[in-house]
Every structure is written in C-alpha cells, then in structure tokens.
Amino acid sequence: MAKADPKLLIYPMDSHGQLCGAGGTKNDPYLFFFDLGECTKFTTQLSKTGCPTRQICIAKCPNSTWNWHIQEILERNKTDKEIISIRKKNLICKYDIDFSMHKYRKKSLSQLVEDEECAPYYVPSRPIVSRCVPKLKKAPSTERVFERLKNVREVDVDKITWGDIKSAS
C-alpha cells in the first residue's frame, strides 16, 4: 500500500491510463465500464489487473437504459445523416470514434460492439466514488408488507390476486 497512488482514490483511471476528471479528461470526471458484467466475474486476472472490460471517462453517467439491439431497430430505413445523429445521441464509444467518418458510419453496430469500440448496453447509473454504478430499485420494506398483512388470520390462497400482492408491497 505504501506504493499506491492516492490520486486513484479520487480520480479513477480509464483503459488508457488517463485519470478521469484530470488533465485531458478534466470535463469527463466519471468512469464508465463498457460491460460491467465482466467485472463481476472473479478470476485471477480480475484480482490482478482490475475489470477486464474497456473503461472510459465520461461527462455524466447514463440516466436511461439502452442496448445495441434496440439501436439497430432505430437505424432501419434511416439516412446516413439520421444514423450519425442517432449514434451520437445514444452510443457510448471510445474517444476516437467519429461517426461522421465513413469507416465508422458504415460499420455495423454488432461490429462496433464486437470490436469493443462502443458499449453494448448501459443502464441508469449514478456516480459512486466517480464510477458509474447501476442504480438499484428500492425493494418494498418488509415492515410495510407485514404491516398490511398483520391482521390476516387465514388466507384463501385460491382468492389471492396479483393486485393483493402488489398492494401489500
């Protein structure tokens, strides 16, 4: 621990070794993981080198859900100009991706994802220690469910509806 860089506690580092929110990424303070699912796989590699997915610095964490399969549908029967606009708005990609360039405009979404040039998906996230972490939905409190059900002595299982269960939570 004596050799650790204390800046890494404040500024996360992208896949290129740049600190998010400092230097060339000053306006991009949050670390985004292209495929956060890869970070949950505990392997020897993960413990030695960190999460094995591409990581980039971004200005703000995503606040919506998106995946490349939906994007593919959005792009059907669109002009090049419309595709560029849709991709700029929705995709999170490596720093050097410019969709006005022919080689990226003509590249299929599946190829952009397979080549790890763009993230395959994202979900609503919030920054935690400058890293984009998925927001978790709040589960109904156990106390609230028990409070609604505390006066129930016998329950006729055949008469329970989904509405009853939903209102209890």
C-alpha positions, 0 to 999 in steps of 0.5 A: 500500500505504501506504493499506491497512488492516492490520486486513484482514490479520487480520480479513477483511471480509464483503459488508457491510463488517463485519470478521469476528471484530470488533465485531458479528461478534466470535463469527463470526471466519471468512469464508465465500464463498457460491460460491467458484467465482466467485472463481476466475474472473479478470476485471477486476472480480475484480482490482478489487473482490475475489470477486464472490460474497456473503461472510459471517462465520461461527462455524466453517467447514463440516466436511461437504459439502452442496448445495441439491439434496440439501436439497430431497430432505430437505424432501419430505413434511416439516412446516413445523416439520421444514423450519425445523429442517432449514434451520437445521441445514444452510443457510448464509444471510445474517444476516437470514434467519429461517426461522421467518418465513413469507416465508422458510419458504415460499420455495423453496430454488432461490429462496433460492439464486437470490436469493443469500440462502443458499449453494448448496453448501459443502464441508469447509473449514478456516480459512486466514488466517480464510477458509474454504478447501476442504480438499484430499485428500492425493494418494498420494506418488509415492515410495510408488507407485514404491516398490511398483512398483520391482521390476516388470520387465514388466507384463501390462497385460491382468492389471492390476486396479483393486485393483493400482492402488489398492494401489500408491497 
